Amino acid sequence: MENKPRTVWITGASSGIGRALVEIFVRHGDIVVGAAREETKLLEMKAGLGESGQRCFIYTCDIRKESAVESTAKQILDRFEKVDVLINSAGVTCFKDFLSTTATEFDQVVDTNLKGTFFVTRSILPSMLGRREGTIVNIVSFAAKASYTLSSAYAASKAGVEALMNGLRAEVRDKGIKIVNVFPGAVLTPIWHPKHRERCADRMMRPEEFAEPVYQLTCLPPSMMVEELIVRPQGGDLKV
């Protein structure tokens, strides 16, 4: 007897890692809710799925805004009744040194990567707690565990996500909820400057490659939880 399709909500779904995750979950038969800020990119992503796109439903949502997240979560739950897997994949960065980073740029990074993750997770967690089941996967970054130049704001936001979700895991693990932090190294996505992608592409992981282990860790039996997963290029850090 085949398992019923899961409902999977993925933020940052229009490009990069988020888009690759949409593709793999849809390909395996799950119902995927893809959210991002730009409707045009979401529509293009959905069109690229071909017939599988029938299992993908898109929602425009700026996760930096609490009201937008709450509204989107209500629409999703009203339509699908539950979210089995939430993947916090939306993220932005600012490749500047500490002193060159403006307050506005710092806020944009933190509001998206950390506060947005908080808003989205909080919007769906009560439903999971009510059912005593659910998996929340956070695409963090290896930058949360290492020190890199030109990435202090980004690293701070991602380290915050790690701490936030470690705390949440301690609160809900006895209630049937899995909290998984994934720390990717360099992945070939638009978050990188074009010059970095051109120079270092052959040393970066591909989004579709990275998506595979993320998918697999959502398929573990209820008795098991991978608390964190580090996935890095075989060659290690980039020299950008």
LINPE-V25172 format. One line per field, one symbol per residue. ss: DSSP state (a for helix, b for strand, c for the rest). A space follows every 50 residues. Layout:
# LINPE-V25172
ss=???
This chain:
# LINPE-V25172
ss=ccccccbbbbbccccaaaaaaaaaaaacccbbbbbbccaaaaaaaaacca aaaaabbbbbcccccaaaaaaaaaaaaaaaccccbbbbcccccccccccc ccaaaaaaaaaaaaaaaaaaaaaaaaaaaaaccbbbbbbccaaacccccc caaaaaaaaaaaaaaaaaaaaaaaacbbbbbbbbccbccccccaaaaaaa aaacbcaaaaaaaaaaaccccccccccbbbbccccccccc
